[in-house]
Amino acid sequence: MWPLAAFLALPILEIALFVTIGGAIGLLATLLIIFATAVLGVSLLRRQGVEMQAALQMSRRMDPLALVADGAVVSLAAGLLILPGFFTDTLGLLLLIPPVRRAVIRRLGRNVQVRTTGWRAPERHDGPIDAEYYEVDTSPRDPLAPPRHSPGNSGWTRH
């Protein structure tokens, strides 16, 4: 019941903040702030995917779960910045502060249980691979020149 009440109260809170802050700083400044935070959120979200991939590839000494949790919270912050409203923007900006982000991850991490399985990577066999393949002639040629292969041959060479 509480999540539903919070979900319904959020738009009312955002409208009240729009009216209050918009009355204090003016319509143009209010719209500029909202659009600027949305642009910031979109740029953060775009950059986060690339940074996460690079961090996971280079993280041999770090816990990948910590990197994924940090990336998830930054992505949540970006999503909150994209949503129009001062309350969601404030929450998004707070989540971008590293000590706040770590505190949120620790708080949420208390409810997470990590279980391991007995899975092992399959063994590699570096021997030859038995396969069929075809070579295709892709060299550039004059489009008006006659075909290089005989009429019965499709131009593919089977090995």
Order of alpha helices (4+ residues) and beta strands (2+ residues): alpha-alpha-alpha-alpha-alpha-beta-beta
